[in-house]
């Protein structure tokens, strides 16, 4: 998700780490595990602390996630290009009333699809 948030391709990330984009794909899909030194490299390239890659372990939950996994859809949605684009555009709206209207619009459109 962080790579996508930065608008970085798998190929570019691979180049910065000295590995192929196929290896990045395997890491992202969970096919291959990431070692500690590679994780440190990733954190540096993506400009985040290593702890970014780990869920909270002190009993608190990450926003949008619950222990039963019911909130996983939030993270899945934000990992898509549409989710990131919507999130970025929404964050640029400064007027709280306009943001509220956008939320109401999206909610009403979602309700139309469920009928």
MINU-545934 format. One line per 8 residues: number of its first residue (from 1); their letters; for each residue x, y negated, z negated of N, C-alpha, C, O. Coordinates in nm, 3 decimals, decimal comma, padded with zeros to 5 digits. Atoms other than C-alpha are relative to their C-alpha. Example, Ala and Ser with C-alpha at 12.3 -4.5 7.8 and 13.67 -1.06 7.14 Angstrom:
REM residues 2
1	as	00,089/00,119/00,000/01,230/00,450/-00,780/00,090/-00,120/00,000/00,194/-00,118/-00,066  -00,082/00,119/00,006/01,367/00,106/-00,714/-00,077/-00,109/-00,073/-00,026/-00,220/-00,090 $
//
This chain:
REM residues 115
1	xxxxxxxx	00,083/00,118/00,000/00,000/00,000/00,000/00,088/-00,125/00,000/00,058/-00,221/00,070  -00,087/00,118/00,006/00,282/-00,241/-00,084/00,061/-00,029/00,137/00,070/-00,145/00,177  -00,058/00,019/-00,133/00,442/-00,186/00,258/-00,102/-00,070/00,090/-00,068/-00,164/00,162  00,104/00,060/-00,082/00,111/-00,270/00,426/-00,030/-00,142/-00,043/-00,055/-00,229/00,041  00,024/00,136/00,049/00,060/-00,573/00,204/00,104/-00,097/00,055/00,073/-00,213/00,081  -00,107/00,083/-00,053/00,392/-00,706/00,328/-00,002/-00,009/00,152/00,074/-00,085/00,211  00,006/-00,002/-00,146/00,297/-00,634/00,689/00,121/00,068/00,061/00,161/00,037/00,173  -00,121/-00,068/-00,043/00,597/-00,405/00,720/-00,036/00,134/00,064/-00,117/00,209/00,011 $
9	xxxxxxxx	00,025/-00,129/-00,066/00,596/-00,114/00,964/00,080/00,110/-00,069/00,176/00,084/-00,141  -00,075/-00,115/00,052/00,707/00,234/00,866/00,139/00,003/00,060/00,236/00,039/-00,007  -00,130/00,001/-00,068/00,986/00,199/01,119/00,096/-00,100/-00,065/00,212/-00,069/-00,090  -00,086/00,103/00,062/01,117/-00,125/00,966/00,043/00,042/-00,140/00,159/00,024/-00,177  -00,035/-00,046/00,134/01,104/00,020/00,614/00,105/00,109/00,009/00,202/00,110/-00,067  -00,098/-00,107/-00,019/01,287/00,329/00,735/00,137/-00,054/00,035/00,239/-00,006/-00,017  -00,129/00,061/-00,038/01,557/00,115/00,896/00,069/-00,060/-00,121/00,190/-00,044/-00,138  -00,060/00,065/00,118/01,610/-00,078/00,572/00,049/00,102/-00,101/00,139/00,074/-00,180 $
17	xxxxxxxx	-00,041/-00,106/00,092/01,641/00,250/00,381/00,100/00,096/00,064/00,157/00,182/-00,004  -00,092/-00,089/-00,069/01,854/00,421/00,645/-00,057/00,138/00,027/00,016/00,237/00,032  00,068/-00,126/-00,030/01,596/00,692/00,718/-00,099/-00,022/00,113/-00,122/-00,136/00,154  00,094/00,011/-00,112/01,346/00,766/00,995/-00,141/-00,038/-00,048/-00,176/-00,021/-00,165  00,138/00,032/00,036/00,989/00,643/01,004/-00,078/00,127/-00,030/-00,176/00,123/-00,104  00,066/-00,126/00,029/00,886/01,009/01,003/00,017/00,036/-00,148/-00,075/00,089/-00,211  -00,023/-00,026/00,142/01,044/01,042/00,659/-00,090/-00,091/-00,086/-00,143/-00,048/-00,188  00,090/00,093/00,071/00,849/00,734/00,544/-00,142/00,057/00,004/-00,212/00,053/-00,098 $
25	xxxxxxxx	00,133/-00,060/-00,011/00,531/00,903/00,674/-00,016/00,114/-00,100/-00,119/00,126/-00,165  00,006/-00,114/00,091/00,611/01,214/00,473/-00,008/-00,047/-00,145/-00,080/00,012/-00,226  00,009/00,056/00,136/00,668/01,006/00,158/-00,141/-00,052/-00,026/-00,200/-00,025/-00,131  00,131/00,062/00,020/00,342/00,816/00,207/-00,113/00,102/-00,006/-00,210/00,082/-00,079  00,102/-00,105/00,004/00,140/01,131/00,270/00,015/00,091/-00,120/-00,076/00,168/-00,153  -00,024/-00,087/00,114/00,294/01,301/-00,030/00,056/00,136/00,040/00,063/00,227/-00,042  -00,057/-00,126/-00,048/00,446/01,577/00,184/00,137/00,023/-00,064/00,169/00,135/-00,105  -00,132/-00,008/00,062/00,795/01,501/00,049/00,004/-00,084/-00,126/-00,058/-00,190/-00,135 $
33	xxxxxxxx	-00,018/00,076/00,123/00,890/01,390/-00,298/00,108/-00,105/00,018/00,195/-00,095/00,105  -00,098/00,109/-00,005/01,088/01,074/-00,359/00,089/00,010/-00,123/00,040/00,011/-00,236  -00,096/-00,006/00,110/01,402/01,098/-00,570/00,015/-00,136/-00,067/-00,029/-00,238/-00,014  -00,014/00,122/00,080/01,493/00,840/-00,833/00,080/-00,108/00,074/00,041/-00,225/00,072  -00,082/00,101/-00,068/01,764/00,669/-00,628/-00,075/-00,058/00,120/-00,065/-00,178/00,147  00,079/00,049/-00,114/01,536/00,646/-00,322/-00,113/-00,090/-00,049/-00,146/-00,190/00,015  00,106/00,082/00,057/01,258/00,509/-00,541/00,053/-00,138/-00,037/-00,015/-00,239/-00,018  -00,063/00,129/00,033/01,495/00,238/-00,663/00,023/-00,081/00,127/00,000/-00,201/00,129 $
41	xxxxxxxx	-00,019/00,068/-00,128/01,582/00,155/-00,302/-00,132/-00,057/00,051/-00,138/-00,171/00,095  00,132/00,045/-00,044/01,213/00,134/-00,214/-00,046/-00,122/-00,078/-00,095/-00,219/-00,020  00,041/00,113/00,084/01,144/-00,096/-00,506/00,075/-00,127/00,040/00,016/-00,235/00,047  -00,080/00,116/-00,040/01,427/-00,325/-00,399/-00,047/-00,056/00,134/-00,067/-00,176/00,147  00,042/00,044/-00,133/01,322/-00,337/-00,033/-00,140/-00,060/-00,004/-00,167/-00,159/00,065  00,138/00,049/00,007/00,955/-00,388/-00,123/-00,019/-00,111/-00,104/-00,129/-00,162/-00,124  -00,002/00,111/00,096/01,048/-00,646/-00,390/-00,101/00,019/-00,113/-00,179/-00,071/-00,145  00,084/-00,031/00,116/00,866/-00,477/-00,678/00,085/00,076/-00,102/00,186/00,136/-00,066 $
49	xxxxxxxx	-00,071/-00,085/00,097/00,982/-00,318/-01,004/-00,036/00,146/00,023/-00,143/00,175/00,077  00,026/-00,144/-00,016/01,005/00,062/-01,004/-00,133/00,037/-00,066/-00,204/00,125/-00,017  00,125/-00,030/00,071/00,715/00,065/-01,251/-00,123/-00,024/00,086/-00,230/00,028/00,055  00,112/00,025/-00,092/00,492/-00,062/-00,967/-00,058/00,131/00,054/-00,178/00,141/00,079  00,040/-00,125/-00,063/00,480/00,293/-00,832/-00,065/00,098/-00,097/-00,107/00,207/-00,056  00,055/-00,090/00,100/00,351/00,445/-01,155/-00,126/-00,059/-00,062/-00,130/-00,178/-00,093  00,120/00,050/00,067/00,002/00,419/-01,301/00,031/-00,032/-00,146/00,128/00,019/-00,203  -00,016/00,033/00,141/-00,033/00,271/-01,645/00,000/00,128/-00,082/-00,082/00,217/-00,060 $
57	xxxxxxxx	-00,008/-00,120/00,082/00,066/00,528/-01,903/-00,026/-00,027/-00,147/-00,011/00,062/-00,231  00,023/00,032/00,141/-00,021/00,345/-02,222/-00,147/00,009/-00,039/-00,188/-00,046/-00,142  00,141/-00,016/00,032/-00,388/00,439/-02,212/-00,090/-00,099/00,070/-00,212/-00,080/00,073  00,082/00,095/-00,074/-00,503/00,140/-02,010/-00,012/00,048/00,142/00,073/00,123/00,191  00,025/-00,043/-00,137/-00,644/00,189/-01,665/00,040/-00,109/00,098/00,042/-00,227/00,064  -00,025/00,096/-00,106/-00,547/00,025/-01,341/-00,135/-00,054/00,044/-00,233/00,020/00,046  00,128/00,055/-00,045/-00,818/-00,214/-01,216/-00,053/00,078/00,120/00,020/00,107/00,214  00,064/-00,070/-00,110/-01,064/-00,033/-00,992/00,015/00,151/-00,007/-00,036/00,222/00,080 $
65	xxxxxxxx	-00,019/-00,144/00,012/-00,961/00,311/-01,112/-00,053/00,047/-00,134/-00,044/-00,023/-00,235  00,046/-00,060/00,124/-01,115/00,539/-01,370/00,062/00,137/-00,010/00,105/00,194/00,090  -00,061/-00,131/00,021/-00,989/00,861/-01,522/-00,064/00,108/00,085/00,005/00,199/00,130  00,069/-00,104/-00,077/-01,252/01,064/-01,336/00,022/-00,015/00,151/-00,029/00,065/00,229  -00,031/00,018/-00,141/-01,124/00,929/-01,003/-00,109/-00,070/00,079/-00,095/-00,088/00,200  00,112/00,061/-00,071/-01,454/00,760/-00,920/00,037/-00,134/00,063/-00,028/-00,176/00,159  -00,040/00,129/-00,055/-01,277/00,431/-00,853/00,111/00,010/00,102/00,159/-00,093/00,150  -00,107/-00,017/-00,095/-01,018/00,579/-00,620/-00,032/-00,064/00,135/00,059/-00,102/00,208 $
73	xxxxxxxx	00,039/00,059/-00,128/-01,216/00,444/-00,324/00,051/-00,142/00,012/00,078/-00,188/00,123  -00,050/00,138/-00,004/-01,100/00,094/-00,419/00,143/-00,001/00,054/00,176/-00,078/00,144  -00,138/-00,007/-00,045/-00,735/00,185/-00,376/00,007/00,051/00,144/00,089/00,003/00,223  00,002/-00,052/-00,137/-00,813/00,385/-00,062/-00,040/-00,110/00,098/00,021/-00,125/00,204  00,044/00,108/-00,088/-01,000/00,089/00,088/00,108/-00,106/00,014/00,135/-00,153/00,125  -00,103/00,102/-00,007/-00,726/-00,157/-00,001/00,125/00,047/00,075/00,208/-00,035/00,115  -00,112/-00,055/-00,075/-00,476/00,074/00,167/-00,023/-00,002/00,150/00,069/00,022/00,228  00,030/00,005/-00,143/-00,652/00,037/00,502/00,031/-00,139/00,054/00,038/-00,236/-00,021 $
81	xxxxxxxx	-00,027/00,131/-00,061/-00,575/-00,241/00,748/-00,120/-00,093/-00,018/-00,103/-00,213/-00,040  00,119/00,083/00,018/-00,936/-00,361/00,721/-00,010/-00,053/-00,142/-00,043/-00,170/-00,164  00,005/00,041/00,140/-00,922/-00,369/00,343/00,101/-00,109/-00,031/00,069/-00,206/-00,100  -00,103/00,102/00,022/-00,597/-00,564/00,341/-00,037/-00,131/00,069/-00,020/-00,238/00,011  00,038/00,121/-00,073/-00,722/-00,807/00,606/-00,113/-00,073/-00,072/-00,108/-00,196/-00,086  00,111/00,060/00,071/-01,047/-00,866/00,419/00,048/-00,064/-00,131/00,008/-00,174/-00,166  -00,052/00,050/00,127/-00,861/-00,909/00,090/00,081/-00,129/00,020/00,065/-00,225/-00,055  -00,082/00,120/-00,027/-00,613/-01,160/00,238/-00,088/-00,119/00,038/-00,068/-00,230/-00,011 $
89	xxxxxxxx	00,088/00,108/-00,043/-00,886/-01,362/00,408/-00,082/-00,052/-00,117/-00,097/-00,173/-00,134  00,080/00,041/00,116/-01,100/-01,365/00,094/00,084/-00,082/-00,098/00,035/-00,181/-00,153  -00,088/00,071/00,094/-00,804/-01,478/-00,119/00,030/-00,143/00,046/00,062/-00,229/-00,035  -00,026/00,135/-00,052/-00,759/-01,781/00,109/-00,120/-00,094/-00,019/-00,106/-00,215/-00,002  00,118/00,084/00,023/-01,112/-01,906/00,031/00,016/-00,065/-00,138/00,019/00,005/-00,239  -00,024/00,072/00,127/-01,064/-02,172/-00,237/-00,128/-00,033/-00,075/-00,129/-00,040/-00,198  00,127/00,041/00,060/-01,426/-02,268/-00,300/-00,071/00,120/-00,062/-00,106/00,215/00,009  00,063/-00,112/00,072/-01,581/-02,039/-00,565/-00,142/00,026/00,051/-00,185/00,141/00,055 $
97	xxxxxxxx	00,137/-00,019/-00,050/-01,932/-02,098/-00,427/00,001/00,072/00,134/-00,085/00,157/00,161  -00,012/-00,068/-00,130/-01,823/-01,990/-00,079/00,038/00,145/-00,021/-00,017/00,234/00,044  -00,037/-00,139/00,030/-01,655/-01,680/-00,222/-00,122/00,079/-00,047/-00,141/00,193/-00,005  00,122/-00,067/00,048/-01,980/-01,594/-00,402/-00,094/00,032/00,115/-00,153/00,139/00,119  00,087/-00,021/-00,116/-02,175/-01,636/-00,076/00,054/00,113/00,088/-00,024/00,192/00,143  -00,059/-00,108/-00,079/-01,930/-01,406/00,104/-00,030/00,134/-00,067/-00,065/00,230/00,001  00,031/-00,124/00,074/-01,977/-01,142/-00,167/-00,146/00,038/00,020/-00,179/00,154/00,046  00,143/-00,026/-00,019/-02,354/-01,177/-00,140/-00,029/00,049/00,141/-00,110/00,141/00,160 $
105	xxxxxxxx	00,018/-00,041/-00,139/-02,336/-01,146/00,240/00,044/00,144/00,021/-00,028/00,225/00,079  -00,053/-00,135/-00,017/-02,120/-00,835/00,230/-00,089/00,101/-00,073/-00,116/00,209/-00,020  00,089/-00,089/00,075/-02,342/-00,680/-00,037/-00,130/00,024/00,076/-00,178/00,137/00,084  00,127/-00,016/-00,074/-02,657/-00,746/00,170/00,021/00,083/00,126/-00,067/00,161/00,163  -00,028/-00,082/-00,118/-02,495/-00,597/00,481/00,017/00,146/-00,038/-00,028/00,235/00,034  -00,015/-00,137/00,048/-02,398/-00,288/00,281/-00,134/00,060/-00,037/-00,158/00,179/-00,014  00,133/-00,048/00,036/-02,753/-00,260/00,151/-00,082/00,035/00,123/-00,162/00,129/00,120  00,071/-00,029/-00,124/-02,887/-00,270/00,508/00,037/00,137/00,053/-00,048/00,211/00,102 $
113	xxx	-00,047/-00,130/-00,050/-02,674/00,031/00,601/-00,052/00,116/-00,083/-00,065/00,228/-00,032  00,046/-00,109/00,086/-02,803/00,231/00,305/-00,150/00,028/00,012/-00,200/00,127/-00,042  00,145/-00,021/-00,017/-03,170/00,192/00,405/-00,030/00,079/00,121/-00,147/00,106/00,150 $
//
